[in-house]
Amino acid sequence: MIRMLIGSDVNMRSMTGYGRQEAVIGDLRLTIEVKSVNHRFCEVSVRTPKVLSQFEEAIKKCVTRHIQRGRVEVYIHLHTEQWSGRQVNVDWGLAEAYYQALCGLKERYGLAGSLSLNEMLQLPDLITMEESGDMESYKEGILARVSQAVDKLVAMREKEGEALARDLEQRNHTVLVTVEKIEAFAPQVKARYQERIEQRVKEFLDNRAEVDENRLLTEVAIFADKADISEECTRLKSHCQQFKQLLASEGPVGRKLEFLVQEMNREVNTIGSKAQAIEISQWVIELKSELEKIREQIQNIE
């Protein structure tokens, strides 16, 4: 029986996590949040204030240096009350055009009243706000804080990955033990079948003649060949060993585990189709149930 690795070091990561970092960079005060969830590939989205949008690609590269799989969302909140890098502009040409147009309406139609400041402020595009200052000088500090937030997210992914690895080790061990039960029981199926065939032949002949031993052995041999599951059991045990090794290996293993579980399911299905005993059929059901739980768990592994 293969010994389990419970308690040993594992390097597996979950794909779900969260990291947060607050920072003051010059006159900027920022809050950076990084979240990740399951995804087949690595997909990074960045949401920042417009003034920081020029750094989106650099932020994505910063994230992908640490994360290889999962959907990652980066949120950067700029606390503007602490930052003076904004400028309010009045479009004086547009203001004059508005004023002349309104005066023309008043004169043409004989309208009363005067134009107030509040009414002018409601006119579209008259007053605009734009970011000012050299944002490039903030780039290095922002990326450093993003990296710190990603480090916290990775730490959470690793912690959850350890819990997932322990659960998967136990389930993989359960699969292995069940396969060993099937393998140990399989020879009894052949003996049972021989007894059953021999009994039926004797009943048919009503004990009036001796059973043809050679014919009986040939029949049993044909059955044994069709019902032989030794290769499937051997491959399943090998897959369990590979599964255990992947859990302790470096780097992302989620896709490899997904493929391996598909192969394990294929072997189990073959055993089920060959099963000629109720005991083996019951163990096959247990194996399928355990493999389905494993499959669900590895959906969250990087």
Buried (B, 14 or more C-beta within 10 A) or exposed (E): EBEBBEEEEBBBBBBBBEBBBBBEBEEBBBBBBBBBBBEEEBBBEBEBEEBBBEBBEBBBEBBBEBBBBBBBBBBBBBEEEEBEBEEEEEBEEBBEEBEEEBEEEBEEEEEEEEEEEEEBEEBEEBBEEEBEBEBEEBBEBBBEBBBBBBEBBBEBBBEBBBEBBBEBBEBBBBBBEBBBBBBEEBEEBBEEBBEEBBEEBBEEEEEEEEBEEEEBEEBBEEBBEEBBBEEBBEBBBEBBEBBBEBBBEEEBBBBBBBEBBEBBBEBBBBBBEBBBBEBBEEBBEBBBEBBEBBBEBBEBBB
